[in-house]
Amino acid sequence: MKAAARDRSSLVVLAITALLVLPAGLTLRSVLHPAILRPTNPNPTPLGYTWSLLLFLVPIAGLAFWFASRPDLRFPRGWWDYRPEAMMGAPIGAWSNLPLEAPAVWIAVTFTTVIVYEVIKIWKALGRRALEAFFGVRG
């Protein structure tokens, strides 16, 4: 693949990703105090969720189709394998010689997810700003 075509391809992916992330970021940043929802109709947004989901799924489907139709952008066979030279050398024989690092990462990620969830839940229950709740800074 030529360098110019590769640069153009990466710019296309970057532009589509920016088009997905930028509006969401701007929207979430502009909401200071969420409004109290008072539905006036049993189904106040019959098509609202459908359109918002389509606005996200159509570019994702386009990216997936674009990657799938380009043979030069596919991952090489076996790219997900563990590199033995980067491992500690302690395979778990009962799990098809899975490196010890794999379950260690699974446990660490699960533990971190639960702790982050609990911290955010407690912070939201306190009803304080983040700086005040975590660091005691009043402002």
BAFI-3210 file (N, C-alpha, C; in Angstrom, 3 decimals, decimal comma, padded with zeros to 6 digits):
// residues 139
n [1|2|3|4|5|6|7|8|9|10|11|12|13|14|15|16|17|18|19|20|21|22|23|24|25|26|27|28|29|30|31|32|33|34|35|36|37|38|39|40|41|42|43|44|45|46|47|48|49|50|51|52|53|54|55|56|57|58|59|60|61|62|63|64|65|66|67|68|69|70|71|72|73|74|75|76|77|78|79|80|81|82|83|84|85|86|87|88|89|90|91|92|93|94|95|96|97|98|99|100|101|102|103|104|105|106|107|108|109|110|111|112|113|114|115|116|117|118|119|120|121|122|123|124|125|126|127|128|129|130|131|132|133|134|135|136|137|138|139]
n.u [000,839|000,566|002,222|000,808|-001,842|-002,198|-001,944|-004,182|-006,211|-005,951|-006,623|-009,310|-010,482|-009,885|-011,361|-014,018|-014,213|-013,880|-016,199|-018,037|-017,366|-017,040|-019,641|-020,996|-019,348|-019,484|-022,215|-022,590|-020,969|-022,299|-024,503|-025,406|-027,136|-029,244|-032,517|-035,690|-037,590|-040,726|-043,061|-045,493|-046,934|-047,713|-045,767|-043,303|-041,114|-041,330|-039,792|-037,367|-035,241|-034,634|-033,663|-031,430|-029,884|-029,435|-027,885|-025,507|-024,959|-024,885|-022,486|-020,624|-021,209|-020,495|-017,722|-016,995|-017,681|-015,945|-013,421|-013,654|-013,785|-011,303|-008,519|-005,869|-005,934|-006,512|-006,075|-003,115|-002,823|-003,142|-002,569|-003,457|-002,239|-000,289|002,891|005,611|008,164|007,608|006,268|006,052|006,741|005,314|003,188|-000,249|-001,034|-003,444|-005,193|-004,761|-002,073|-002,179|-000,869|000,186|-000,256|-002,625|-005,088|-004,471|-004,672|-007,393|-008,588|-007,607|-008,734|-011,476|-011,707|-010,885|-012,912|-015,183|-014,443|-014,155|-016,814|-018,134|-016,944|-017,813|-020,558|-020,820|-019,862|-021,832|-024,006|-023,337|-023,763|-022,101|-019,695|-017,036|-014,347|-014,702|-015,740|-013,722|-011,249|-011,702|-011,791|-013,279|-015,411]
n.v [-001,170|002,189|005,051|007,483|006,661|005,155|007,154|008,675|006,832|006,513|009,086|009,184|007,304|008,587|010,971|009,989|008,854|011,164|012,506|010,941|011,102|013,833|015,326|013,962|014,485|017,320|017,637|016,294|017,862|020,267|019,939|020,961|020,796|018,197|018,020|017,520|014,822|015,021|013,334|013,952|012,352|008,911|007,704|009,506|009,870|008,443|007,853|008,877|007,524|005,590|007,046|008,293|006,078|005,096|007,182|006,645|003,949|003,748|005,108|003,429|000,949|001,605|002,028|-000,574|-002,048|-000,833|-001,537|-004,321|-004,724|-004,131|-005,752|-005,230|-004,094|-005,944|-007,965|-009,854|-013,457|-015,062|-012,894|-012,349|-014,034|-014,947|-013,584|-015,492|-014,614|-012,326|-013,074|-014,235|-016,842|-018,801|-020,981|-022,088|-025,240|-026,733|-025,135|-025,173|-024,372|-021,626|-018,395|-017,178|-014,492|-013,797|-014,672|-013,124|-010,498|-010,512|-010,768|-008,438|-006,414|-006,868|-006,429|-003,726|-002,512|-002,965|-001,568|001,092|001,536|001,382|003,552|005,734|005,440|005,948|008,570|009,889|009,468|011,047|013,595|015,745|017,979|016,749|017,507|018,320|016,016|014,046|015,264|017,156|019,829|022,874|024,877]
n.w [000,000|-000,823|000,639|000,616|000,215|002,531|004,470|003,796|004,332|007,105|007,883|007,119|008,875|011,289|010,942|010,827|013,354|014,919|014,156|015,422|018,149|018,864|018,750|020,820|023,029|023,160|023,647|026,111|027,689|027,756|029,375|032,385|034,616|034,823|033,531|035,140|034,262|032,956|031,692|029,219|027,730|027,219|025,645|025,108|023,348|020,638|018,335|018,956|020,352|018,493|016,279|017,444|018,051|015,475|014,440|015,644|014,998|012,171|011,167|012,481|011,309|008,707|009,014|009,808|007,505|005,707|006,746|006,528|003,791|002,835|002,069|002,714|005,198|007,082|010,021|010,632|010,519|013,610|015,251|017,798|019,535|022,433|023,154|023,740|024,592|025,982|028,209|031,679|031,939|033,241|032,619|032,747|032,953|033,046|031,731|028,937|028,691|029,218|029,704|032,919|033,259|031,936|033,412|035,642|034,703|034,024|036,567|037,814|036,203|036,564|039,357|039,488|037,972|039,597|041,928|040,951|040,129|042,639|043,993|042,425|042,797|045,570|045,618|044,057|045,743|047,889|046,937|046,370|044,773|042,650|043,351|045,987|047,202|046,798|047,448|049,403|048,780|048,862|046,917]
ca.u [000,000|001,378|002,179|-000,254|-003,124|-002,255|-002,225|-005,571|-007,046|-005,941|-007,369|-010,733|-010,868|-009,815|-012,479|-015,265|-014,190|-014,137|-017,611|-018,808|-017,033|-017,167|-020,981|-021,329|-018,603|-020,053|-023,538|-022,460|-020,328|-023,230|-025,543|-024,931|-028,106|-030,244|-033,900|-036,568|-038,429|-042,162|-043,685|-046,868|-047,483|-047,174|-044,584|-042,906|-040,155|-041,520|-038,708|-036,152|-034,165|-034,284|-032,807|-030,135|-029,118|-029,000|-026,801|-024,279|-024,694|-024,593|-021,036|-019,900|-021,380|-019,670|-016,328|-016,814|-017,695|-014,729|-012,307|-013,843|-013,591|-009,914|-007,661|-004,586|-006,116|-006,880|-005,056|-002,472|-003,257|-002,478|-002,107|-003,912|-001,490|000,641|004,294|006,287|009,307|007,120|005,585|006,896|007,173|004,566|001,918|-001,196|-001,199|-004,839|-005,923|-004,081|-000,840|-002,469|000,097|-000,325|-000,632|-003,989|-006,065|-004,131|-005,277|-008,848|-008,943|-007,315|-009,709|-012,758|-011,601|-010,849|-014,239|-016,072|-014,027|-014,516|-018,264|-018,514|-016,504|-018,719|-021,865|-020,743|-019,731|-023,145|-024,897|-022,978|-024,338|-021,111|-018,852|-015,948|-013,201|-015,036|-015,919|-012,490|-010,093|-012,094|-011,647|-014,580|-015,268]
ca.v [000,000|003,400|005,875|008,486|005,982|004,794|008,383|009,047|005,873|006,835|010,329|008,862|006,692|009,642|011,885|009,330|008,750|012,506|012,810|010,205|011,484|015,272|015,754|013,400|015,244|018,666|017,533|015,956|018,987|021,394|019,650|021,266|020,232|017,488|018,399|016,478|014,339|014,999|012,929|014,392|011,338|007,615|007,416|010,857|009,860|007,171|007,586|009,555|006,589|004,916|007,927|008,504|004,854|005,041|008,145|006,023|002,664|003,862|005,288|002,237|-000,052|002,050|001,722|-002,026|-002,470|-000,324|-002,383|-005,684|-004,796|-003,803|-006,873|-004,759|-003,606|-007,052|-008,413|-011,105|-014,652|-015,297|-011,649|-012,292|-014,984|-014,413|-013,686|-016,183|-013,851|-011,241|-013,671|-014,601|-018,230|-019,652|-021,339|-022,898|-026,427|-027,171|-024,224|-025,205|-023,584|-020,197|-017,706|-016,731|-013,085|-013,629|-014,584|-012,011|-009,292|-010,636|-010,476|-007,028|-005,574|-007,039|-005,754|-002,289|-002,096|-002,945|-000,478|002,369|001,644|001,685|004,914|006,672|005,321|006,665|009,997|010,388|009,452|012,183|014,805|016,825|018,050|015,772|018,008|018,326|014,644|013,258|015,951|018,083|021,213|023,551|025,961]
ca.w [000,000|-000,901|001,848|000,494|000,431|003,946|005,209|003,529|005,050|008,532|008,061|007,016|010,142|012,293|010,726|011,225|014,812|015,453|013,937|016,421|019,520|019,095|019,165|022,127|024,030|023,293|024,265|027,530|028,372|027,877|030,358|033,732|035,548|034,039|033,818|035,663|033,176|033,220|030,436|028,982|026,861|027,637|024,840|024,696|022,233|019,933|017,394|019,397|020,643|017,248|015,475|018,096|017,879|014,078|014,242|016,113|014,357|010,735|010,944|012,931|010,253|007,587|009,340|009,787|006,100|005,075|007,174|006,033|002,341|002,518|002,492|003,241|006,562|007,965|010,962|010,193|011,232|014,883|015,880|019,177|020,355|023,414|022,765|024,857|025,116|026,839|029,353|032,824|031,800|034,167|031,991|033,512|032,125|032,999|030,845|027,635|028,823|029,232|030,569|034,210|033,171|031,429|034,503|036,532|034,112|034,149|037,960|038,085|035,501|037,248|040,642|039,237|037,528|040,758|042,826|040,323|040,209|044,018|044,315|041,761|043,454|046,849|045,295|043,646|046,906|048,744|046,369|046,358|043,576|042,686|044,112|047,400|047,677|046,772|047,994|050,451|048,325|048,731|045,951]
c.u [000,892|001,192|001,053|-001,621|-003,287|-002,571|-003,670|-006,518|-007,098|-006,689|-008,879|-011,229|-010,874|-010,995|-013,796|-015,333|-014,466|-015,597|-018,510|-018,601|-017,320|-018,583|-021,379|-020,615|-019,158|-021,412|-023,420|-021,831|-021,296|-024,319|-024,967|-025,827|-029,172|-031,653|-034,665|-037,529|-039,877|-042,863|-045,129|-047,625|-046,953|-045,918|-044,054|-041,920|-040,294|-040,391|-037,380|-034,993|-033,712|-033,349|-031,451|-029,266|-028,611|-027,854|-025,469|-023,943|-024,335|-023,107|-020,208|-020,004|-020,548|-018,193|-016,062|-016,783|-016,404|-013,523|-012,426|-013,552|-012,164|-009,001|-006,328|-004,700|-006,494|-005,715|-004,413|-002,930|-002,442|-002,030|-002,484|-003,125|-000,584|002,065|005,066|007,451|008,884|006,435|006,576|007,410|006,496|003,216|001,058|-001,556|-002,645|-005,675|-005,189|-002,848|-001,067|-001,460|-000,570|-000,815|-002,083|-005,017|-005,748|-004,732|-006,788|-009,295|-008,728|-008,342|-011,075|-012,768|-011,641|-012,213|-015,196|-015,720|-014,400|-016,026|-018,695|-018,113|-017,446|-020,096|-021,879|-020,650|-021,082|-024,112|-024,585|-023,586|-023,395|-020,381|-017,655|-014,769|-013,479|-015,149|-014,602|-011,326|-010,424|-011,970|-013,030|-014,418|-016,530]
c.v [001,244|004,248|006,895|007,862|005,585|006,023|008,813|008,122|006,204|008,136|010,101|008,259|007,728|010,599|011,250|009,190|010,102|012,889|012,054|010,763|012,955|015,705|015,216|014,174|016,635|018,633|017,256|017,096|020,139|021,165|019,883|020,623|019,514|017,878|017,212|016,094|014,273|014,619|013,398|013,364|009,994|007,211|008,741|010,906|008,574|006,845|008,187|008,615|005,864|005,772|008,134|007,256|004,722|006,008|007,592|004,765|002,779|004,146|004,082|001,140|000,320|001,765|000,215|-002,542|-002,046|-001,188|-003,791|-005,794|-004,480|-004,931|-006,416|-004,250|-004,715|-007,418|-009,700|-012,273|-014,822|-014,030|-011,569|-013,222|-014,251|-014,575|-014,300|-015,380|-012,713|-011,759|-014,018|-016,022|-019,158|-020,001|-022,184|-024,082|-026,872|-026,305|-024,093|-024,311|-022,084|-019,496|-017,192|-015,283|-012,884|-013,622|-013,471|-010,709|-009,351|-010,264|-008,996|-006,110|-005,663|-006,290|-004,233|-001,768|-001,986|-001,780|000,877|002,585|002,038|003,101|005,935|006,632|006,090|008,166|010,583|010,425|010,606|013,486|015,990|016,840|017,128|016,254|017,994|016,905|013,888|013,920|016,936|019,541|021,817|024,730|026,580]
c.w [000,000|000,341|001,785|000,746|001,894|004,796|005,026|004,290|006,536|008,800|007,974|008,328|011,254|012,163|011,155|012,743|015,458|015,283|014,905|017,828|019,805|019,485|020,534|023,231|024,249|023,975|025,745|028,321|028,615|028,918|031,750|034,781|034,730|034,477|034,383|034,547|033,631|031,927|030,351|028,162|027,343|026,859|024,300|023,535|021,445|018,960|017,843|019,635|019,382|016,421|016,125|017,987|016,446|013,809|014,725|015,310|012,876|010,488|011,396|011,881|009,023|007,811|009,271|008,347|005,403|005,454|006,598|004,536|001,918|002,973|003,077|004,676|007,542|008,879|010,448|011,067|012,518|015,602|017,352|020,084|021,351|022,896|023,929|025,439|026,042|028,097|030,458|032,725|032,779|033,542|032,928|032,627|031,984|032,064|029,509|027,612|028,682|030,137|031,851|034,155|032,753|032,560|035,492|036,018|034,240|035,560|038,262|037,432|036,184|038,573|040,455|038,808|038,712|041,680|042,241|040,386|041,617|044,419|043,688|042,404|044,782|046,605|044,908|044,822|047,854|048,238|046,368|045,037|043,760|043,533|045,614|047,958|047,777|047,496|049,105|050,069|048,147|047,777|045,524]
res [m|k|a|a|a|r|d|r|s|s|l|v|v|l|a|i|t|a|l|l|v|l|p|a|g|l|t|l|r|s|v|l|h|p|a|i|l|r|p|t|n|p|n|p|t|p|l|g|y|t|w|s|l|l|l|f|l|v|p|i|a|g|l|a|f|w|f|a|s|r|p|d|l|r|f|p|r|g|w|w|d|y|r|p|e|a|m|m|g|a|p|i|g|a|w|s|n|l|p|l|e|a|p|a|v|w|i|a|v|t|f|t|t|v|i|v|y|e|v|i|k|i|w|k|a|l|g|r|r|a|l|e|a|f|f|g|v|r|g]
***
